[in-house]
Amino acid sequence: MNFQPLGKRVLVQREEEANTTSSGIIIPDNAQEKPSKGKVIAVSAEVSELACGEVVVFGKFSGNEISLDGEKFLVLETDDIFGIIKF
């Protein structure tokens, strides 16, 4: 995959949430909330505050979903990103 975001955008891969409850009940995909954090995969040249590999938090309904090589990603504006999760 080779994708270079333009403008003040980044390519993010959502972190998958567990699809079972703590009691073992399986939650179907259409009933799960979409996670609002993910790993930065690519950064445009105009973005200096983020780097590939960082985990970021963003709004639930932010960005545009795209499919590359059979995987789903989000293209986010930097204004839609709330912050970086540090470990």
Secondary structure as a PSIPRED ss2 file (coil, helix, strand):
# PSIPRED VFORMAT (PSIPRED V4.0)

   1 M C   1.000  0.000  0.000
   2 N C   1.000  0.000  0.000
   3 F C   1.000  0.000  0.000
   4 Q C   1.000  0.000  0.000
   5 P C   1.000  0.000  0.000
   6 L C   1.000  0.000  0.000
   7 G C   1.000  0.000  0.000
   8 K C   1.000  0.000  0.000
   9 R E   0.000  0.000  1.000
  10 V E   0.000  0.000  1.000
  11 L E   0.000  0.000  1.000
  12 V E   0.000  0.000  1.000
  13 Q E   0.000  0.000  1.000
  14 R E   0.000  0.000  1.000
  15 E C   1.000  0.000  0.000
  16 E C   1.000  0.000  0.000
  17 E C   1.000  0.000  0.000
  18 A C   1.000  0.000  0.000
  19 N C   1.000  0.000  0.000
  20 T E   0.000  0.000  1.000
  21 T C   1.000  0.000  0.000
  22 S C   1.000  0.000  0.000
  23 S C   1.000  0.000  0.000
  24 G C   1.000  0.000  0.000
  25 I C   1.000  0.000  0.000
  26 I E   0.000  0.000  1.000
  27 I C   1.000  0.000  0.000
  28 P C   1.000  0.000  0.000
  29 D H   0.000  1.000  0.000
  30 N H   0.000  1.000  0.000
  31 A H   0.000  1.000  0.000
  32 Q C   1.000  0.000  0.000
  33 E C   1.000  0.000  0.000
  34 K C   1.000  0.000  0.000
  35 P C   1.000  0.000  0.000
  36 S C   1.000  0.000  0.000
  37 K E   0.000  0.000  1.000
  38 G E   0.000  0.000  1.000
  39 K E   0.000  0.000  1.000
  40 V E   0.000  0.000  1.000
  41 I E   0.000  0.000  1.000
  42 A E   0.000  0.000  1.000
  43 V E   0.000  0.000  1.000
  44 S C   1.000  0.000  0.000
  45 A C   1.000  0.000  0.000
  46 E C   1.000  0.000  0.000
  47 V C   1.000  0.000  0.000
  48 S C   1.000  0.000  0.000
  49 E C   1.000  0.000  0.000
  50 L C   1.000  0.000  0.000
  51 A C   1.000  0.000  0.000
  52 C C   1.000  0.000  0.000
  53 G C   1.000  0.000  0.000
  54 E C   1.000  0.000  0.000
  55 V E   0.000  0.000  1.000
  56 V E   0.000  0.000  1.000
  57 V E   0.000  0.000  1.000
  58 F E   0.000  0.000  1.000
  59 G C   1.000  0.000  0.000
  60 K C   1.000  0.000  0.000
  61 F C   1.000  0.000  0.000
  62 S C   1.000  0.000  0.000
  63 G C   1.000  0.000  0.000
  64 N E   0.000  0.000  1.000
  65 E E   0.000  0.000  1.000
  66 I E   0.000  0.000  1.000
  67 S E   0.000  0.000  1.000
  68 L E   0.000  0.000  1.000
  69 D C   1.000  0.000  0.000
  70 G C   1.000  0.000  0.000
  71 E E   0.000  0.000  1.000
  72 K E   0.000  0.000  1.000
  73 F E   0.000  0.000  1.000
  74 L E   0.000  0.000  1.000
  75 V E   0.000  0.000  1.000
  76 L E   0.000  0.000  1.000
  77 E E   0.000  0.000  1.000
  78 T H   0.000  1.000  0.000
  79 D H   0.000  1.000  0.000
  80 D H   0.000  1.000  0.000
  81 I E   0.000  0.000  1.000
  82 F E   0.000  0.000  1.000
  83 G E   0.000  0.000  1.000
  84 I E   0.000  0.000  1.000
  85 I E   0.000  0.000  1.000
  86 K C   1.000  0.000  0.000
  87 F C   1.000  0.000  0.000
